[in-house]
Amino acid sequence: SIIEIVSQYTTLRQRGKKHVGLCPFHSEKLPSFTVDDEKQLYHCFGCGVGGDIFTLVMEKESLSFPETLKYLAEKY
């Protein structure tokens, strides 16, 4: 699930149907990063980034899409 993958990069807390945490893409003190487990998407209201598990891993690990598929297949 996207929650399991995002949790590698930031600590999430459940708030209603979504999970909230500090954005792994920029420095912040108050959480503005949300993850929707139902839609399998994330969004940061602070810096505007958003996407799915593939865009998250591509950005955080500096991988291409094919490399990201391989990374996720090997890890999960």
C-alpha positions as CSV (number, residue, x, y, z in Angstrom):
1,S,0.0,0.0,0.0
2,I,1.1,3.6,-0.5
3,I,1.0,4.1,3.3
4,E,3.8,1.4,3.7
5,I,5.9,3.0,1.1
6,V,5.5,6.6,2.2
7,S,6.3,5.6,5.7
8,Q,9.8,4.8,4.6
9,Y,10.3,8.6,4.0
10,T,8.2,10.2,6.8
11,T,6.1,9.4,9.8
12,L,2.4,9.3,9.1
13,R,-0.6,9.6,11.5
14,Q,-4.1,8.7,10.6
15,R,-6.5,11.6,10.5
16,G,-10.0,10.5,9.4
17,K,-9.7,8.7,6.1
18,K,-6.3,10.1,5.3
19,H,-2.8,10.0,6.8
20,V,-0.9,13.2,7.5
21,G,2.8,13.8,8.1
22,L,5.7,16.2,7.5
23,C,6.5,16.5,3.8
24,P,9.6,14.4,2.7
25,F,10.2,16.8,-0.1
26,H,10.8,20.1,1.9
27,S,11.5,21.2,5.4
28,E,8.5,22.0,7.6
29,K,7.5,22.1,11.2
30,L,3.7,21.5,10.8
31,P,2.4,18.6,8.7
32,S,1.0,19.6,5.3
33,F,1.6,16.2,3.6
34,T,-1.4,14.0,3.1
35,V,-1.8,10.5,1.8
36,D,-5.1,9.0,0.6
37,D,-4.9,5.2,1.0
38,E,-8.2,4.7,-0.8
39,K,-7.0,6.6,-3.9
40,Q,-3.3,5.6,-3.5
41,L,-2.2,9.3,-3.9
42,Y,-0.2,11.8,-1.9
43,H,-0.3,15.6,-1.9
44,C,1.6,18.3,0.0
45,F,-0.3,21.5,0.6
46,G,3.0,23.3,1.5
47,C,5.1,22.8,-1.6
48,G,2.4,21.4,-4.1
49,V,4.0,18.1,-4.9
50,G,1.7,15.1,-5.4
51,G,1.4,11.8,-7.2
52,D,1.3,8.1,-6.7
53,I,3.8,5.5,-5.4
54,F,5.7,5.6,-8.6
55,T,6.3,9.3,-8.7
56,L,7.2,9.3,-5.0
57,V,9.9,6.6,-5.4
58,M,11.2,8.1,-8.6
59,E,11.7,11.5,-6.9
60,K,13.1,10.2,-3.6
61,E,15.4,7.5,-5.0
62,S,16.3,9.5,-8.3
63,L,15.2,6.6,-10.4
64,S,13.6,6.3,-13.9
65,F,10.2,4.7,-14.2
66,P,11.6,1.3,-15.3
67,E,14.1,1.4,-12.4
68,T,11.3,2.3,-10.0
69,L,9.3,-0.7,-11.2
70,K,12.3,-3.0,-10.6
71,Y,13.0,-1.3,-7.2
72,L,9.4,-1.9,-6.0
73,A,9.2,-5.4,-7.4
74,E,12.4,-6.4,-5.5
75,K,11.4,-4.7,-2.3
76,Y,7.7,-5.8,-2.2
